[in-house]
Amino acid sequence: MTFVDYLTDPIAAGFLQATTRLAIPIMLAALGGMFAERAGVLNIGLEGMMLLGAFVGFSAAFVSGSLWFGVAAGMASGAVLGLVMAFYTVRLSSNQVVVGIAINLLMVGVTSYGFRAAFGTGTNAPRIQPFPPIEIPGLSQIPVLGPLLFQQSILVYLTLALVAVAAIVLSRMSIGTAIIAVGEHPEAAETLGISVSRTRTWCLVVSGLFAGLGGAFLSLSATGLFLDNMTAGRGYIALAILLLGRRHPWGILLAAMLFGGADAFQLRGQNAGTGIPYQFLVMLPYLLTIVVLIGFAGKVRDPAALGQPFQRNKAE
């Protein structure tokens, strides 16, 4: 078999499709975390925002019969949590790590209880028909890139567009400059007329929107159902992706694809009957996260004001 034949093989194509599909949720969460961290707020609550987005998105789609209504509801729920986090971290100057962890732990209980309250405790979990894949004529037949990018659901294409939009916002627009200024030197930003509290609040709302969309993708596009703790640590992996991608949209895209490939590889490994205990295969994405944190944590420059609360009266 030649290399081209291998790339067009259905098994290889399935692996490439799975790589993108599994990368999208953490890519979205990482994009949201990027806006928050560029503005100086460490959003540890990405996991909880994703989990709530998955639950609310699934519930709204199940009740309404509209997948897009579910997407909007999931994003809105993430934005609400972003506002909650902004109230504590920006308004009250609470410890950002503690608030984020509290949100994550709270959402595990809230979503589990809410799902049972809404759908009962039976063994047959409710399901919906997820977004179907849409093949782009011509482009879907390109080796590697075809199954990787052009044989996906509409939410995948939306995510790729959001990556481009995020890159333009940060590098080409004044609002992006304001966000970076707030994260690097909030006191100087205030003297230039940029409201640090308003900028950080909106960045946390945007962060919640992206994370909620990532959660909604899991339940509305990847699976068509909701399961307890179905995010399975993807919000934490997104924090590692931020380091590997250097808090830049295109870097985040490439880093997310790497993690998506590791996740797809462990799933294929379980089905291939290799004899390796599946627990070791499941560990691969998380092992990669640890390696990234060890290798890149001290090499990536953080925004100067990351994690530091800002109170205007102290600057004056």
C-alpha positions as CSV (number, residue, x, y, z in Angstrom):
1,M,0.0,0.0,0.0
2,T,1.4,3.4,-1.0
3,F,1.3,6.4,1.3
4,V,-1.5,8.0,-0.7
5,D,-3.5,4.8,-0.5
6,Y,-3.0,4.7,3.2
7,L,-4.2,8.3,3.6
8,T,-7.4,7.5,1.6
9,D,-8.1,4.3,3.5
10,P,-11.4,4.4,5.4
11,I,-9.7,3.6,8.7
12,A,-7.2,6.4,8.3
13,A,-10.0,8.8,7.2
14,G,-12.1,7.8,10.2
15,F,-9.1,8.5,12.5
16,L,-8.7,11.9,11.0
17,Q,-12.4,12.7,11.3
18,A,-12.3,11.6,14.9
19,T,-9.2,13.8,15.6
20,T,-11.0,16.9,14.6
21,R,-14.2,15.9,16.3
22,L,-12.5,15.3,19.6
23,A,-10.3,18.4,19.3
24,I,-13.2,20.9,18.9
25,P,-14.6,20.9,22.5
26,I,-11.2,21.6,24.0
27,M,-10.3,24.1,21.2
28,L,-13.4,26.1,22.0
29,A,-12.8,26.0,25.8
30,A,-9.1,27.1,25.2
31,L,-10.2,30.0,22.9
32,G,-12.5,31.1,25.7
33,G,-9.7,30.8,28.3
34,M,-7.4,32.7,26.0
35,F,-9.6,35.8,26.1
36,A,-9.9,35.6,29.9
37,E,-6.1,35.1,30.4
38,R,-5.1,37.8,27.9
39,A,-7.2,40.2,30.1
40,G,-5.5,39.0,33.2
41,V,-8.0,36.5,34.6
42,L,-7.2,32.8,35.1
43,N,-10.4,31.0,34.3
44,I,-10.1,27.6,36.0
45,G,-13.9,27.3,35.7
46,L,-13.8,26.2,32.0
47,E,-14.6,22.6,33.0
48,G,-17.8,23.7,34.8
49,M,-18.8,26.0,32.0
50,M,-18.4,23.2,29.5
51,L,-20.4,20.8,31.7
52,L,-23.3,23.2,32.2
53,G,-23.3,24.0,28.4
54,A,-23.5,20.3,27.6
55,F,-26.4,19.8,30.0
56,V,-28.4,22.9,29.2
57,G,-27.8,22.5,25.5
58,F,-29.0,18.9,25.5
59,S,-32.0,19.7,27.6
60,A,-33.1,22.7,25.5
61,A,-32.6,20.8,22.3
62,F,-34.6,17.8,23.6
63,V,-37.5,19.9,24.8
64,S,-37.7,22.2,21.8
65,G,-36.7,19.8,19.1
66,S,-34.2,22.4,17.8
67,L,-30.5,21.7,17.8
68,W,-29.7,25.4,17.2
69,F,-31.9,26.4,20.2
70,G,-29.8,24.0,22.2
71,V,-26.6,25.5,21.0
72,A,-27.8,29.0,21.9
73,A,-29.0,27.8,25.4
74,G,-25.7,26.1,26.0
75,M,-23.7,29.2,25.1
76,A,-26.0,31.4,27.2
77,S,-25.5,29.1,30.3
78,G,-21.8,29.4,29.9
79,A,-22.0,33.2,29.7
80,V,-24.1,33.3,32.9
81,L,-21.3,31.4,34.7
82,G,-18.8,33.8,33.2
83,L,-20.8,36.6,34.8
84,V,-20.8,34.8,38.1
85,M,-17.1,34.4,37.9
86,A,-16.7,38.0,37.0
87,F,-18.7,39.1,40.0
88,Y,-16.4,37.2,42.4
89,T,-13.1,37.7,40.7
90,V,-13.5,41.2,39.2
91,R,-16.0,42.9,41.5
92,L,-15.1,41.3,44.8
93,S,-11.4,40.5,43.9
94,S,-11.8,36.9,45.1
95,N,-9.0,34.4,44.5
96,Q,-9.5,33.3,40.9
97,V,-8.3,29.7,41.3
98,V,-10.6,29.1,44.3
99,V,-13.6,30.6,42.4
100,G,-12.9,28.5,39.3
101,I,-12.6,25.3,41.2
102,A,-15.8,26.0,43.2
103,I,-17.6,26.5,39.9
104,N,-16.3,23.2,38.6
105,L,-17.3,21.3,41.7
106,L,-20.7,22.9,41.8
107,M,-21.5,22.2,38.2
108,V,-20.8,18.5,38.7
109,G,-23.6,18.3,41.2
110,V,-25.9,20.8,39.5
111,T,-25.9,19.0,36.2
112,S,-26.2,15.5,37.7
113,Y,-29.1,16.5,39.8
114,G,-30.7,18.6,37.1
115,F,-30.5,15.7,34.6
116,R,-32.2,13.3,37.0
117,A,-34.8,15.8,38.0
118,A,-35.7,16.6,34.3
119,F,-35.4,13.1,32.8
120,G,-35.7,10.7,35.7
121,T,-33.4,7.9,36.9
122,G,-34.2,5.2,34.3
123,T,-31.6,3.2,32.6
124,N,-32.6,4.3,29.1
125,A,-30.9,7.7,28.7
126,P,-32.8,10.1,26.4
127,R,-31.2,10.8,23.1
128,I,-31.4,13.3,20.3
129,Q,-30.3,13.2,16.7
130,P,-27.0,15.1,16.6
131,F,-25.8,17.4,13.9
132,P,-24.9,15.3,10.9
133,P,-21.6,15.6,9.0
134,I,-21.6,17.8,6.0
135,E,-19.1,17.1,3.2
136,I,-17.8,20.1,1.3
137,P,-17.9,19.1,-2.4
138,G,-14.4,18.8,-3.9
139,L,-12.6,19.7,-0.7
140,S,-13.8,16.6,1.1
141,Q,-11.9,14.4,-1.3
142,I,-8.5,16.0,-0.6
143,P,-6.1,13.5,1.1
144,V,-5.7,14.2,4.8
145,L,-7.3,17.7,4.8
146,G,-10.6,16.3,3.4
147,P,-11.5,14.0,6.3
148,L,-9.7,16.2,8.8
149,L,-11.5,19.5,8.0
150,F,-14.2,19.1,5.3
151,Q,-16.2,16.0,6.3
152,Q,-17.5,17.4,9.6
153,S,-20.6,18.8,11.2
154,I,-21.6,22.5,10.9
155,L,-20.4,23.2,14.5
156,V,-16.8,22.2,13.4
157,Y,-16.9,24.7,10.5
158,L,-18.3,27.3,12.9
159,T,-15.4,26.7,15.4
160,L,-12.8,27.0,12.6
161,A,-14.4,30.3,11.6
162,L,-14.3,31.5,15.3
163,V,-10.6,30.7,15.4
164,A,-10.1,33.1,12.5
165,V,-12.3,35.7,14.0
166,A,-10.4,35.5,17.4
167,A,-7.1,35.9,15.6
168,I,-8.4,39.0,13.8
169,V,-9.8,40.5,17.0
170,L,-6.6,40.1,18.9
171,S,-4.2,41.2,16.2
172,R,-6.2,43.7,14.0
173,M,-8.8,45.4,16.2
174,S,-8.6,48.0,18.9
175,I,-10.6,45.9,21.3
176,G,-7.9,43.2,21.1
177,T,-5.3,45.8,21.9
178,A,-7.4,46.9,24.9
179,I,-7.7,43.3,26.1
180,I,-3.9,42.8,25.9
181,A,-3.2,46.1,27.6
182,V,-5.5,45.2,30.5
183,G,-3.7,41.9,30.9
184,E,-0.2,43.4,30.8
185,H,-0.6,46.6,32.7
186,P,-4.1,47.4,34.0
187,E,-3.0,50.6,35.8
188,A,-1.7,52.0,32.5
189,A,-4.8,50.9,30.7
190,E,-7.0,52.8,33.2
191,T,-5.0,56.0,32.6
192,L,-5.8,55.6,28.8
193,G,-9.5,55.4,29.5
194,I,-9.9,51.6,29.3
195,S,-12.1,50.2,32.0
196,V,-10.3,47.2,33.4
197,S,-13.3,45.8,35.3
198,R,-15.6,46.1,32.2
199,T,-13.0,44.6,29.9
200,R,-12.3,41.7,32.2
201,T,-16.0,41.1,32.8
202,W,-16.7,41.0,29.0
203,C,-13.8,38.7,28.5
204,L,-15.1,36.3,31.1
205,V,-18.5,36.4,29.4
206,V,-16.9,35.6,26.1
207,S,-14.9,32.9,27.8
208,G,-18.2,31.3,29.1
209,L,-19.8,31.6,25.6
210,F,-17.0,29.6,24.0
211,A,-16.8,27.0,26.8
212,G,-20.6,26.6,26.8
213,L,-20.4,26.1,23.0
214,G,-17.7,23.5,23.6
215,G,-20.0,21.6,26.0
216,A,-23.0,21.9,23.7
217,F,-20.8,20.4,21.0
218,L,-20.2,17.3,23.1
219,S,-23.9,16.6,23.6
220,L,-25.4,18.0,20.4
221,S,-22.8,17.0,17.8
222,A,-20.4,14.4,19.1
223,T,-22.8,12.1,21.0
224,G,-26.5,13.1,20.9
225,L,-26.9,12.5,24.7
226,F,-25.8,13.8,28.1
227,L,-23.9,11.8,30.6
228,D,-22.7,12.7,34.1
229,N,-19.4,14.5,34.0
230,M,-19.2,14.0,30.3
231,T,-16.5,16.7,29.8
232,A,-14.1,14.3,31.6
233,G,-11.5,16.9,32.3
234,R,-11.5,18.6,28.9
235,G,-11.7,22.1,30.6
236,Y,-8.4,21.3,32.4
237,I,-6.8,20.0,29.2
238,A,-7.8,23.3,27.6
239,L,-5.6,25.1,30.1
240,A,-2.6,23.0,29.0
241,I,-3.5,23.8,25.4
242,L,-3.3,27.5,26.2
243,L,0.3,27.0,27.2
244,L,1.2,24.8,24.2
245,G,-0.6,27.2,21.8
246,R,1.0,30.3,23.5
247,R,-2.4,31.9,24.0
248,H,-2.7,32.5,20.3
249,P,-5.8,31.3,18.2
250,W,-3.8,29.5,15.5
251,G,-1.5,27.9,18.1
252,I,-4.5,26.8,20.1
253,L,-5.9,25.2,16.9
254,L,-2.7,23.2,16.3
255,A,-2.4,22.2,19.9
256,A,-6.0,21.0,20.1
257,M,-5.5,18.9,17.0
258,L,-2.6,17.2,18.7
259,F,-4.7,16.4,21.8
260,G,-7.6,15.3,19.5
261,G,-5.2,12.9,17.7
262,A,-4.1,11.4,21.1
263,D,-7.7,10.9,22.1
264,A,-8.6,9.4,18.7
265,F,-5.6,7.1,18.9
266,Q,-6.6,5.8,22.3
267,L,-10.2,5.1,21.1
268,R,-8.9,3.3,18.0
269,G,-6.5,1.4,20.2
270,Q,-9.3,0.1,22.4
271,N,-11.2,-1.2,19.4
272,A,-8.1,-2.7,17.7
273,G,-7.7,-5.5,20.3
274,T,-4.1,-4.8,20.9
275,G,-4.2,-6.5,24.3
276,I,-3.1,-3.3,26.1
277,P,-5.4,-2.6,29.1
278,Y,-7.8,0.1,28.0
279,Q,-7.1,2.1,31.2
280,F,-3.6,2.8,29.9
281,L,-4.9,3.9,26.5
282,V,-7.5,6.2,28.2
283,M,-4.5,7.9,30.0
284,L,-2.9,9.1,26.8
285,P,-4.5,12.5,26.5
286,Y,-4.0,13.2,30.2
287,L,-0.4,12.0,30.1
288,L,0.2,14.3,27.2
289,T,-1.3,17.1,29.3
290,I,1.2,16.4,32.1
291,V,4.1,16.4,29.6
292,V,3.0,19.7,28.1
293,L,2.8,21.3,31.6
294,I,6.3,20.0,32.5
295,G,7.8,21.1,29.2
296,F,6.1,24.4,28.5
297,A,4.9,25.8,31.9
298,G,8.2,27.7,32.5
299,K,8.9,28.6,28.9
300,V,5.7,30.5,27.9
301,R,5.4,34.1,29.1
302,D,2.2,34.8,31.0
303,P,0.5,38.2,30.8
304,A,2.1,40.4,33.5
305,A,-1.2,40.9,35.4
306,L,-2.5,37.3,35.1
307,G,-4.2,36.2,38.3
308,Q,-3.8,39.6,40.0
309,P,-7.0,41.4,41.1
310,F,-7.3,45.0,40.2
311,Q,-9.1,47.7,42.2
312,R,-9.3,51.1,40.7
313,N,-9.0,53.1,43.9
314,K,-5.6,51.4,44.5
315,A,-4.3,52.7,41.2
316,E,-5.5,56.2,41.9
